[in-house]
Amino acid sequence: MSAQHHFAPGDHRDRDLYARERVLNSAIIAADIGRGWEEYLEIFNAFYADEVEVTTDTGTGPIRGRERIRALLFNFLAPLHVMAEIGGLAIDVRESPIHGEMSDETHSAWSVNLIGVSGRACILNWCTLRRWADSRVVYERHYDHQQTGGPLTGDDLSLNQSLATLGYGRPS
């Protein structure tokens, strides 16, 4: 039977954990997808363990290993970058800490507002639980997903105008 260590608020290890969490979350918020996806992958490399495991409450199984997760991140971030840089999509990311019970984990509430040039918005909310080992995230779980507003469409982005300036006509 393993003992769980609970630290009183203000414990040195507790402060270090929350400081690492704040640095990670601040880096995610400060990154600009309009400049590219590379900054997010650098953050991932700096903060996540090689054998990290990521789960979600959406029914898919766990994903293990930094390389597999990097590939998924790229497939998610690259289209967002195109929609932001070329399509005019505005993206606002917010985070707030949630008090947790365990000494080696942190919780955060996240909100991402996707706002098209049309003014329509899609707001995604979820919570994240992270378990840390030293300075690396070894486990991350995304839960309590919520979406407000429907998905944005081509009419909500300026992709057709941007493609026309690049010499691509609108398909007939």
Biotite code that builds the C-alpha atoms (Angstrom):
import biotite.structure as struc

atoms = struc.array([
    struc.Atom([0.000, 0.000, 0.000], chain_id="A", res_id=1, res_name="MET", atom_name="CA", element="C"),
    struc.Atom([1.479, 3.330, -0.993], chain_id="A", res_id=2, res_name="SER", atom_name="CA", element="C"),
    struc.Atom([1.055, 6.357, 1.186], chain_id="A", res_id=3, res_name="ALA", atom_name="CA", element="C"),
    struc.Atom([-0.255, 9.562, -0.352], chain_id="A", res_id=4, res_name="GLN", atom_name="CA", element="C"),
    struc.Atom([1.702, 12.608, 0.681], chain_id="A", res_id=5, res_name="HIS", atom_name="CA", element="C"),
    struc.Atom([-0.393, 15.641, 1.497], chain_id="A", res_id=6, res_name="HIS", atom_name="CA", element="C"),
    struc.Atom([1.458, 18.873, 1.971], chain_id="A", res_id=7, res_name="PHE", atom_name="CA", element="C"),
    struc.Atom([0.167, 21.836, 3.842], chain_id="A", res_id=8, res_name="ALA", atom_name="CA", element="C"),
    struc.Atom([-0.294, 24.961, 1.736], chain_id="A", res_id=9, res_name="PRO", atom_name="CA", element="C"),
    struc.Atom([3.015, 26.711, 1.559], chain_id="A", res_id=10, res_name="GLY", atom_name="CA", element="C"),
    struc.Atom([5.092, 23.515, 1.553], chain_id="A", res_id=11, res_name="ASP", atom_name="CA", element="C"),
    struc.Atom([8.176, 23.939, -0.663], chain_id="A", res_id=12, res_name="HIS", atom_name="CA", element="C"),
    struc.Atom([7.303, 21.059, -3.032], chain_id="A", res_id=13, res_name="ARG", atom_name="CA", element="C"),
    struc.Atom([3.698, 22.259, -3.248], chain_id="A", res_id=14, res_name="ASP", atom_name="CA", element="C"),
    struc.Atom([4.832, 25.780, -4.202], chain_id="A", res_id=15, res_name="ARG", atom_name="CA", element="C"),
    struc.Atom([7.223, 24.385, -6.834], chain_id="A", res_id=16, res_name="ASP", atom_name="CA", element="C"),
    struc.Atom([4.447, 22.318, -8.403], chain_id="A", res_id=17, res_name="LEU", atom_name="CA", element="C"),
    struc.Atom([2.075, 25.266, -8.669], chain_id="A", res_id=18, res_name="TYR", atom_name="CA", element="C"),
    struc.Atom([4.882, 27.487, -9.942], chain_id="A", res_id=19, res_name="ALA", atom_name="CA", element="C"),
    struc.Atom([5.635, 24.963, -12.736], chain_id="A", res_id=20, res_name="ARG", atom_name="CA", element="C"),
    struc.Atom([1.920, 24.776, -13.553], chain_id="A", res_id=21, res_name="GLU", atom_name="CA", element="C"),
    struc.Atom([1.696, 28.586, -13.760], chain_id="A", res_id=22, res_name="ARG", atom_name="CA", element="C"),
    struc.Atom([4.745, 28.751, -16.027], chain_id="A", res_id=23, res_name="VAL", atom_name="CA", element="C"),
    struc.Atom([3.343, 26.045, -18.334], chain_id="A", res_id=24, res_name="LEU", atom_name="CA", element="C"),
    struc.Atom([-0.114, 27.603, -18.517], chain_id="A", res_id=25, res_name="ASN", atom_name="CA", element="C"),
    struc.Atom([1.315, 31.098, -19.040], chain_id="A", res_id=26, res_name="SER", atom_name="CA", element="C"),
    struc.Atom([3.447, 29.820, -21.916], chain_id="A", res_id=27, res_name="ALA", atom_name="CA", element="C"),
    struc.Atom([0.413, 28.187, -23.552], chain_id="A", res_id=28, res_name="ILE", atom_name="CA", element="C"),
    struc.Atom([-1.622, 31.385, -23.233], chain_id="A", res_id=29, res_name="ILE", atom_name="CA", element="C"),
    struc.Atom([1.217, 33.619, -24.472], chain_id="A", res_id=30, res_name="ALA", atom_name="CA", element="C"),
    struc.Atom([1.892, 31.504, -27.569], chain_id="A", res_id=31, res_name="ALA", atom_name="CA", element="C"),
    struc.Atom([0.292, 32.843, -30.753], chain_id="A", res_id=32, res_name="ASP", atom_name="CA", element="C"),
    struc.Atom([-1.109, 30.262, -33.164], chain_id="A", res_id=33, res_name="ILE", atom_name="CA", element="C"),
    struc.Atom([-1.184, 32.960, -35.861], chain_id="A", res_id=34, res_name="GLY", atom_name="CA", element="C"),
    struc.Atom([2.636, 32.912, -35.854], chain_id="A", res_id=35, res_name="ARG", atom_name="CA", element="C"),
    struc.Atom([2.771, 29.139, -36.195], chain_id="A", res_id=36, res_name="GLY", atom_name="CA", element="C"),
    struc.Atom([2.345, 25.898, -34.326], chain_id="A", res_id=37, res_name="TRP", atom_name="CA", element="C"),
    struc.Atom([6.042, 25.371, -33.550], chain_id="A", res_id=38, res_name="GLU", atom_name="CA", element="C"),
    struc.Atom([5.948, 27.374, -30.322], chain_id="A", res_id=39, res_name="GLU", atom_name="CA", element="C"),
    struc.Atom([3.298, 25.028, -28.903], chain_id="A", res_id=40, res_name="TYR", atom_name="CA", element="C"),
    struc.Atom([5.371, 21.975, -29.785], chain_id="A", res_id=41, res_name="LEU", atom_name="CA", element="C"),
    struc.Atom([8.402, 23.560, -28.088], chain_id="A", res_id=42, res_name="GLU", atom_name="CA", element="C"),
    struc.Atom([6.293, 24.101, -24.945], chain_id="A", res_id=43, res_name="ILE", atom_name="CA", element="C"),
    struc.Atom([5.165, 20.483, -25.113], chain_id="A", res_id=44, res_name="PHE", atom_name="CA", element="C"),
    struc.Atom([8.780, 19.270, -25.422], chain_id="A", res_id=45, res_name="ASN", atom_name="CA", element="C"),
    struc.Atom([9.903, 21.433, -22.508], chain_id="A", res_id=46, res_name="ALA", atom_name="CA", element="C"),
    struc.Atom([7.207, 20.399, -20.034], chain_id="A", res_id=47, res_name="PHE", atom_name="CA", element="C"),
    struc.Atom([6.070, 16.862, -20.855], chain_id="A", res_id=48, res_name="TYR", atom_name="CA", element="C"),
    struc.Atom([7.823, 13.579, -20.053], chain_id="A", res_id=49, res_name="ALA", atom_name="CA", element="C"),
    struc.Atom([8.815, 11.169, -22.848], chain_id="A", res_id=50, res_name="ASP", atom_name="CA", element="C"),
    struc.Atom([6.307, 8.586, -21.609], chain_id="A", res_id=51, res_name="GLU", atom_name="CA", element="C"),
    struc.Atom([3.452, 10.998, -20.857], chain_id="A", res_id=52, res_name="VAL", atom_name="CA", element="C"),
    struc.Atom([-0.095, 9.622, -20.979], chain_id="A", res_id=53, res_name="GLU", atom_name="CA", element="C"),
    struc.Atom([-3.053, 11.750, -22.088], chain_id="A", res_id=54, res_name="VAL", atom_name="CA", element="C"),
    struc.Atom([-6.689, 10.774, -21.630], chain_id="A", res_id=55, res_name="THR", atom_name="CA", element="C"),
    struc.Atom([-10.026, 12.420, -22.221], chain_id="A", res_id=56, res_name="THR", atom_name="CA", element="C"),
    struc.Atom([-13.591, 11.776, -21.154], chain_id="A", res_id=57, res_name="ASP", atom_name="CA", element="C"),
    struc.Atom([-14.782, 11.644, -24.767], chain_id="A", res_id=58, res_name="THR", atom_name="CA", element="C"),
    struc.Atom([-14.476, 7.856, -24.977], chain_id="A", res_id=59, res_name="GLY", atom_name="CA", element="C"),
    struc.Atom([-11.162, 7.435, -26.764], chain_id="A", res_id=60, res_name="THR", atom_name="CA", element="C"),
    struc.Atom([-8.502, 5.415, -25.000], chain_id="A", res_id=61, res_name="GLY", atom_name="CA", element="C"),
    struc.Atom([-5.311, 6.795, -23.490], chain_id="A", res_id=62, res_name="PRO", atom_name="CA", element="C"),
    struc.Atom([-2.551, 8.049, -25.753], chain_id="A", res_id=63, res_name="ILE", atom_name="CA", element="C"),
    struc.Atom([0.961, 7.293, -24.536], chain_id="A", res_id=64, res_name="ARG", atom_name="CA", element="C"),
    struc.Atom([4.304, 8.689, -25.539], chain_id="A", res_id=65, res_name="GLY", atom_name="CA", element="C"),
    struc.Atom([5.444, 12.158, -26.463], chain_id="A", res_id=66, res_name="ARG", atom_name="CA", element="C"),
    struc.Atom([5.905, 11.359, -30.177], chain_id="A", res_id=67, res_name="GLU", atom_name="CA", element="C"),
    struc.Atom([2.341, 10.071, -30.635], chain_id="A", res_id=68, res_name="ARG", atom_name="CA", element="C"),
    struc.Atom([0.931, 13.066, -28.812], chain_id="A", res_id=69, res_name="ILE", atom_name="CA", element="C"),
    struc.Atom([3.126, 15.480, -30.798], chain_id="A", res_id=70, res_name="ARG", atom_name="CA", element="C"),
    struc.Atom([1.650, 14.096, -34.028], chain_id="A", res_id=71, res_name="ALA", atom_name="CA", element="C"),
    struc.Atom([-1.888, 14.635, -32.729], chain_id="A", res_id=72, res_name="LEU", atom_name="CA", element="C"),
    struc.Atom([-1.022, 18.144, -31.576], chain_id="A", res_id=73, res_name="LEU", atom_name="CA", element="C"),
    struc.Atom([0.367, 18.993, -34.990], chain_id="A", res_id=74, res_name="PHE", atom_name="CA", element="C"),
    struc.Atom([-2.794, 17.696, -36.707], chain_id="A", res_id=75, res_name="ASN", atom_name="CA", element="C"),
    struc.Atom([-4.851, 19.934, -34.409], chain_id="A", res_id=76, res_name="PHE", atom_name="CA", element="C"),
    struc.Atom([-2.618, 23.019, -34.456], chain_id="A", res_id=77, res_name="LEU", atom_name="CA", element="C"),
    struc.Atom([-1.767, 23.246, -38.165], chain_id="A", res_id=78, res_name="ALA", atom_name="CA", element="C"),
    struc.Atom([-5.380, 23.876, -39.314], chain_id="A", res_id=79, res_name="PRO", atom_name="CA", element="C"),
    struc.Atom([-5.891, 26.386, -36.475], chain_id="A", res_id=80, res_name="LEU", atom_name="CA", element="C"),
    struc.Atom([-2.777, 28.216, -37.641], chain_id="A", res_id=81, res_name="HIS", atom_name="CA", element="C"),
    struc.Atom([-4.084, 28.397, -41.221], chain_id="A", res_id=82, res_name="VAL", atom_name="CA", element="C"),
    struc.Atom([-7.511, 29.595, -40.052], chain_id="A", res_id=83, res_name="MET", atom_name="CA", element="C"),
    struc.Atom([-5.878, 32.265, -37.859], chain_id="A", res_id=84, res_name="ALA", atom_name="CA", element="C"),
    struc.Atom([-3.192, 33.435, -40.288], chain_id="A", res_id=85, res_name="GLU", atom_name="CA", element="C"),
    struc.Atom([-5.114, 33.257, -43.563], chain_id="A", res_id=86, res_name="ILE", atom_name="CA", element="C"),
    struc.Atom([-8.758, 33.032, -42.519], chain_id="A", res_id=87, res_name="GLY", atom_name="CA", element="C"),
    struc.Atom([-8.770, 35.807, -39.933], chain_id="A", res_id=88, res_name="GLY", atom_name="CA", element="C"),
    struc.Atom([-9.888, 33.570, -37.065], chain_id="A", res_id=89, res_name="LEU", atom_name="CA", element="C"),
    struc.Atom([-9.366, 35.260, -33.692], chain_id="A", res_id=90, res_name="ALA", atom_name="CA", element="C"),
    struc.Atom([-8.471, 32.904, -30.860], chain_id="A", res_id=91, res_name="ILE", atom_name="CA", element="C"),
    struc.Atom([-8.656, 33.886, -27.201], chain_id="A", res_id=92, res_name="ASP", atom_name="CA", element="C"),
    struc.Atom([-7.322, 31.369, -24.659], chain_id="A", res_id=93, res_name="VAL", atom_name="CA", element="C"),
    struc.Atom([-8.016, 31.673, -20.929], chain_id="A", res_id=94, res_name="ARG", atom_name="CA", element="C"),
    struc.Atom([-7.144, 29.512, -17.952], chain_id="A", res_id=95, res_name="GLU", atom_name="CA", element="C"),
    struc.Atom([-7.936, 29.548, -14.271], chain_id="A", res_id=96, res_name="SER", atom_name="CA", element="C"),
    struc.Atom([-6.555, 27.211, -11.597], chain_id="A", res_id=97, res_name="PRO", atom_name="CA", element="C"),
    struc.Atom([-8.825, 24.834, -9.712], chain_id="A", res_id=98, res_name="ILE", atom_name="CA", element="C"),
    struc.Atom([-7.883, 23.716, -6.207], chain_id="A", res_id=99, res_name="HIS", atom_name="CA", element="C"),
    struc.Atom([-6.930, 20.020, -6.177], chain_id="A", res_id=100, res_name="GLY", atom_name="CA", element="C"),
    struc.Atom([-6.565, 17.484, -3.393], chain_id="A", res_id=101, res_name="GLU", atom_name="CA", element="C"),
    struc.Atom([-3.391, 15.584, -4.300], chain_id="A", res_id=102, res_name="MET", atom_name="CA", element="C"),
    struc.Atom([0.124, 16.909, -3.863], chain_id="A", res_id=103, res_name="SER", atom_name="CA", element="C"),
    struc.Atom([1.422, 15.780, -7.267], chain_id="A", res_id=104, res_name="ASP", atom_name="CA", element="C"),
    struc.Atom([-1.426, 17.038, -9.441], chain_id="A", res_id=105, res_name="GLU", atom_name="CA", element="C"),
    struc.Atom([-2.890, 20.290, -10.642], chain_id="A", res_id=106, res_name="THR", atom_name="CA", element="C"),
    struc.Atom([-6.262, 21.196, -12.107], chain_id="A", res_id=107, res_name="HIS", atom_name="CA", element="C"),
    struc.Atom([-7.169, 24.028, -14.470], chain_id="A", res_id=108, res_name="SER", atom_name="CA", element="C"),
    struc.Atom([-10.294, 25.261, -16.225], chain_id="A", res_id=109, res_name="ALA", atom_name="CA", element="C"),
    struc.Atom([-9.705, 26.278, -19.848], chain_id="A", res_id=110, res_name="TRP", atom_name="CA", element="C"),
    struc.Atom([-11.734, 28.346, -22.276], chain_id="A", res_id=111, res_name="SER", atom_name="CA", element="C"),
    struc.Atom([-10.951, 28.903, -25.949], chain_id="A", res_id=112, res_name="VAL", atom_name="CA", element="C"),
    struc.Atom([-13.013, 31.440, -27.878], chain_id="A", res_id=113, res_name="ASN", atom_name="CA", element="C"),
    struc.Atom([-12.867, 31.001, -31.649], chain_id="A", res_id=114, res_name="LEU", atom_name="CA", element="C"),
    struc.Atom([-14.222, 34.150, -33.298], chain_id="A", res_id=115, res_name="ILE", atom_name="CA", element="C"),
    struc.Atom([-14.693, 34.327, -37.053], chain_id="A", res_id=116, res_name="GLY", atom_name="CA", element="C"),
    struc.Atom([-14.472, 37.469, -39.195], chain_id="A", res_id=117, res_name="VAL", atom_name="CA", element="C"),
    struc.Atom([-18.277, 37.234, -39.413], chain_id="A", res_id=118, res_name="SER", atom_name="CA", element="C"),
    struc.Atom([-18.466, 37.814, -35.644], chain_id="A", res_id=119, res_name="GLY", atom_name="CA", element="C"),
    struc.Atom([-19.817, 34.304, -34.970], chain_id="A", res_id=120, res_name="ARG", atom_name="CA", element="C"),
    struc.Atom([-18.107, 32.512, -32.130], chain_id="A", res_id=121, res_name="ALA", atom_name="CA", element="C"),
    struc.Atom([-17.597, 28.997, -30.897], chain_id="A", res_id=122, res_name="CYS", atom_name="CA", element="C"),
    struc.Atom([-16.509, 28.695, -27.279], chain_id="A", res_id=123, res_name="ILE", atom_name="CA", element="C"),
    struc.Atom([-14.847, 25.519, -26.025], chain_id="A", res_id=124, res_name="LEU", atom_name="CA", element="C"),
    struc.Atom([-14.504, 24.866, -22.297], chain_id="A", res_id=125, res_name="ASN", atom_name="CA", element="C"),
    struc.Atom([-12.876, 21.965, -20.487], chain_id="A", res_id=126, res_name="TRP", atom_name="CA", element="C"),
    struc.Atom([-10.876, 21.112, -17.396], chain_id="A", res_id=127, res_name="CYS", atom_name="CA", element="C"),
    struc.Atom([-7.418, 19.604, -17.215], chain_id="A", res_id=128, res_name="THR", atom_name="CA", element="C"),
    struc.Atom([-5.868, 17.451, -14.518], chain_id="A", res_id=129, res_name="LEU", atom_name="CA", element="C"),
    struc.Atom([-2.079, 17.094, -14.668], chain_id="A", res_id=130, res_name="ARG", atom_name="CA", element="C"),
    struc.Atom([0.168, 14.818, -12.657], chain_id="A", res_id=131, res_name="ARG", atom_name="CA", element="C"),
    struc.Atom([3.753, 15.874, -12.354], chain_id="A", res_id=132, res_name="TRP", atom_name="CA", element="C"),
    struc.Atom([6.976, 14.004, -11.628], chain_id="A", res_id=133, res_name="ALA", atom_name="CA", element="C"),
    struc.Atom([9.673, 16.512, -10.825], chain_id="A", res_id=134, res_name="ASP", atom_name="CA", element="C"),
    struc.Atom([9.490, 19.171, -13.547], chain_id="A", res_id=135, res_name="SER", atom_name="CA", element="C"),
    struc.Atom([7.612, 17.095, -16.157], chain_id="A", res_id=136, res_name="ARG", atom_name="CA", element="C"),
    struc.Atom([3.969, 16.320, -16.789], chain_id="A", res_id=137, res_name="VAL", atom_name="CA", element="C"),
    struc.Atom([3.568, 12.525, -16.765], chain_id="A", res_id=138, res_name="VAL", atom_name="CA", element="C"),
    struc.Atom([-0.230, 12.352, -17.035], chain_id="A", res_id=139, res_name="TYR", atom_name="CA", element="C"),
    struc.Atom([-2.856, 14.723, -18.361], chain_id="A", res_id=140, res_name="GLU", atom_name="CA", element="C"),
    struc.Atom([-6.614, 14.198, -18.429], chain_id="A", res_id=141, res_name="ARG", atom_name="CA", element="C"),
    struc.Atom([-9.096, 16.469, -20.196], chain_id="A", res_id=142, res_name="HIS", atom_name="CA", element="C"),
    struc.Atom([-12.630, 16.348, -18.795], chain_id="A", res_id=143, res_name="TYR", atom_name="CA", element="C"),
    struc.Atom([-15.927, 18.236, -18.549], chain_id="A", res_id=144, res_name="ASP", atom_name="CA", element="C"),
    struc.Atom([-15.930, 19.335, -22.216], chain_id="A", res_id=145, res_name="HIS", atom_name="CA", element="C"),
    struc.Atom([-18.533, 21.909, -23.195], chain_id="A", res_id=146, res_name="GLN", atom_name="CA", element="C"),
    struc.Atom([-19.185, 23.806, -26.419], chain_id="A", res_id=147, res_name="GLN", atom_name="CA", element="C"),
    struc.Atom([-21.219, 26.976, -26.841], chain_id="A", res_id=148, res_name="THR", atom_name="CA", element="C"),
    struc.Atom([-22.106, 27.968, -30.378], chain_id="A", res_id=149, res_name="GLY", atom_name="CA", element="C"),
    struc.Atom([-21.955, 25.801, -33.438], chain_id="A", res_id=150, res_name="GLY", atom_name="CA", element="C"),
    struc.Atom([-18.889, 25.080, -35.516], chain_id="A", res_id=151, res_name="PRO", atom_name="CA", element="C"),
    struc.Atom([-17.596, 27.944, -37.614], chain_id="A", res_id=152, res_name="LEU", atom_name="CA", element="C"),
    struc.Atom([-17.955, 27.572, -41.377], chain_id="A", res_id=153, res_name="THR", atom_name="CA", element="C"),
    struc.Atom([-16.210, 28.987, -44.425], chain_id="A", res_id=154, res_name="GLY", atom_name="CA", element="C"),
    struc.Atom([-18.600, 31.939, -44.253], chain_id="A", res_id=155, res_name="ASP", atom_name="CA", element="C"),
    struc.Atom([-17.128, 32.818, -40.851], chain_id="A", res_id=156, res_name="ASP", atom_name="CA", element="C"),
    struc.Atom([-13.579, 32.983, -42.209], chain_id="A", res_id=157, res_name="LEU", atom_name="CA", element="C"),
    struc.Atom([-11.984, 35.041, -44.959], chain_id="A", res_id=158, res_name="SER", atom_name="CA", element="C"),
    struc.Atom([-10.408, 31.999, -46.618], chain_id="A", res_id=159, res_name="LEU", atom_name="CA", element="C"),
    struc.Atom([-12.077, 32.546, -50.000], chain_id="A", res_id=160, res_name="ASN", atom_name="CA", element="C"),
    struc.Atom([-10.811, 36.137, -50.183], chain_id="A", res_id=161, res_name="GLN", atom_name="CA", element="C"),
    struc.Atom([-7.339, 35.084, -49.023], chain_id="A", res_id=162, res_name="SER", atom_name="CA", element="C"),
    struc.Atom([-7.138, 32.239, -51.541], chain_id="A", res_id=163, res_name="LEU", atom_name="CA", element="C"),
    struc.Atom([-8.287, 34.574, -54.335], chain_id="A", res_id=164, res_name="ALA", atom_name="CA", element="C"),
    struc.Atom([-5.412, 36.953, -53.553], chain_id="A", res_id=165, res_name="THR", atom_name="CA", element="C"),
    struc.Atom([-3.060, 33.975, -53.871], chain_id="A", res_id=166, res_name="LEU", atom_name="CA", element="C"),
    struc.Atom([-4.413, 33.253, -57.357], chain_id="A", res_id=167, res_name="GLY", atom_name="CA", element="C"),
    struc.Atom([-6.858, 30.480, -56.495], chain_id="A", res_id=168, res_name="TYR", atom_name="CA", element="C"),
    struc.Atom([-10.370, 30.941, -57.793], chain_id="A", res_id=169, res_name="GLY", atom_name="CA", element="C"),
    struc.Atom([-13.490, 29.857, -55.971], chain_id="A", res_id=170, res_name="ARG", atom_name="CA", element="C"),
    struc.Atom([-14.519, 26.371, -57.093], chain_id="A", res_id=171, res_name="PRO", atom_name="CA", element="C"),
    struc.Atom([-17.576, 26.329, -59.357], chain_id="A", res_id=172, res_name="SER", atom_name="CA", element="C"),
])
